Amino acid sequence: MNRLAAGLIAITACAVSSGCAMQAPKPWQKGVLAKPEMTMAGDMLELKFNDHTWTSKEASFGGFGVGGGGCGCN
């Protein structure tokens, strides 16, 4: 039982000590992070299509600039 506990403690200590530290991006890395493909939204055309589909299915709109009813014809 003591070997098992010692093993679990050793594994836990290794896992905790080897974690990555959060560091701010360096100035030369910020150019890569500012690219449009790095956004959380992804492809803007796909985002607009998904918003239109959601708006058509919900038969409502709000804040997306898309109008229409539930028919999906807009």
TORKOL-4160 file (C-alpha; in steps of 0.2 Angstrom, whole numbers, padded with zeros to 4 digits, m for minus):
74
<pt num="1" X="0000" Y="0000" Z="0000"/>
<pt num="2" X="0014" Y="0012" Z="0004"/>
<pt num="3" X="0022" Y="0009" Z="m0013"/>
<pt num="4" X="0006" Y="0013" Z="m0022"/>
<pt num="5" X="0004" Y="0029" Z="m0012"/>
<pt num="6" X="0022" Y="0034" Z="m0015"/>
<pt num="7" X="0019" Y="0030" Z="m0034"/>
<pt num="8" X="0004" Y="0041" Z="m0035"/>
<pt num="9" X="0012" Y="0055" Z="m0026"/>
<pt num="10" X="0027" Y="0054" Z="m0038"/>
<pt num="11" X="0016" Y="0054" Z="m0053"/>
<pt num="12" X="0006" Y="0068" Z="m0046"/>
<pt num="13" X="0022" Y="0078" Z="m0042"/>
<pt num="14" X="0028" Y="0075" Z="m0060"/>
<pt num="15" X="0012" Y="0080" Z="m0068"/>
<pt num="16" X="0011" Y="0096" Z="m0058"/>
<pt num="17" X="0029" Y="0101" Z="m0060"/>
<pt num="18" X="0029" Y="0098" Z="m0079"/>
<pt num="19" X="0014" Y="0110" Z="m0083"/>
<pt num="20" X="0017" Y="0124" Z="m0095"/>
<pt num="21" X="0017" Y="0141" Z="m0088"/>
<pt num="22" X="0006" Y="0154" Z="m0097"/>
<pt num="23" X="0017" Y="0167" Z="m0105"/>
<pt num="24" X="0012" Y="0183" Z="m0114"/>
<pt num="25" X="0016" Y="0181" Z="m0133"/>
<pt num="26" X="0032" Y="0189" Z="m0138"/>
<pt num="27" X="0032" Y="0204" Z="m0150"/>
<pt num="28" X="0037" Y="0194" Z="m0165"/>
<pt num="29" X="0023" Y="0181" Z="m0162"/>
<pt num="30" X="0009" Y="0194" Z="m0161"/>
<pt num="31" X="0009" Y="0196" Z="m0180"/>
<pt num="32" X="0005" Y="0178" Z="m0182"/>
<pt num="33" X="m0009" Y="0179" Z="m0169"/>
<pt num="34" X="m0017" Y="0194" Z="m0178"/>
<pt num="35" X="m0021" Y="0185" Z="m0194"/>
<pt num="36" X="m0039" Y="0183" Z="m0198"/>
<pt num="37" X="m0038" Y="0164" Z="m0198"/>
<pt num="38" X="m0033" Y="0165" Z="m0180"/>
<pt num="39" X="m0050" Y="0172" Z="m0174"/>
<pt num="40" X="m0062" Y="0161" Z="m0164"/>
<pt num="41" X="m0076" Y="0164" Z="m0177"/>
<pt num="42" X="m0067" Y="0156" Z="m0191"/>
<pt num="43" X="m0073" Y="0159" Z="m0209"/>
<pt num="44" X="m0084" Y="0174" Z="m0210"/>
<pt num="45" X="m0094" Y="0167" Z="m0225"/>
<pt num="46" X="m0098" Y="0152" Z="m0215"/>
<pt num="47" X="m0102" Y="0162" Z="m0200"/>
<pt num="48" X="m0114" Y="0173" Z="m0210"/>
<pt num="49" X="m0122" Y="0157" Z="m0218"/>
<pt num="50" X="m0124" Y="0149" Z="m0201"/>
<pt num="51" X="m0132" Y="0165" Z="m0194"/>
<pt num="52" X="m0144" Y="0166" Z="m0209"/>
<pt num="53" X="m0149" Y="0147" Z="m0206"/>
<pt num="54" X="m0152" Y="0150" Z="m0188"/>
<pt num="55" X="m0162" Y="0166" Z="m0191"/>
<pt num="56" X="m0173" Y="0157" Z="m0203"/>
<pt num="57" X="m0176" Y="0142" Z="m0192"/>
<pt num="58" X="m0180" Y="0152" Z="m0177"/>
<pt num="59" X="m0191" Y="0164" Z="m0187"/>
<pt num="60" X="m0183" Y="0179" Z="m0178"/>
<pt num="61" X="m0169" Y="0190" Z="m0179"/>
<pt num="62" X="m0159" Y="0201" Z="m0168"/>
<pt num="63" X="m0142" Y="0210" Z="m0170"/>
<pt num="64" X="m0136" Y="0200" Z="m0185"/>
<pt num="65" X="m0143" Y="0212" Z="m0199"/>
<pt num="66" X="m0153" Y="0198" Z="m0206"/>
<pt num="67" X="m0172" Y="0199" Z="m0208"/>
<pt num="68" X="m0185" Y="0187" Z="m0213"/>
<pt num="69" X="m0198" Y="0175" Z="m0207"/>
<pt num="70" X="m0196" Y="0156" Z="m0205"/>
<pt num="71" X="m0197" Y="0152" Z="m0224"/>
<pt num="72" X="m0178" Y="0156" Z="m0227"/>
<pt num="73" X="m0181" Y="0165" Z="m0243"/>
<pt num="74" X="m0171" Y="0181" Z="m0238"/>
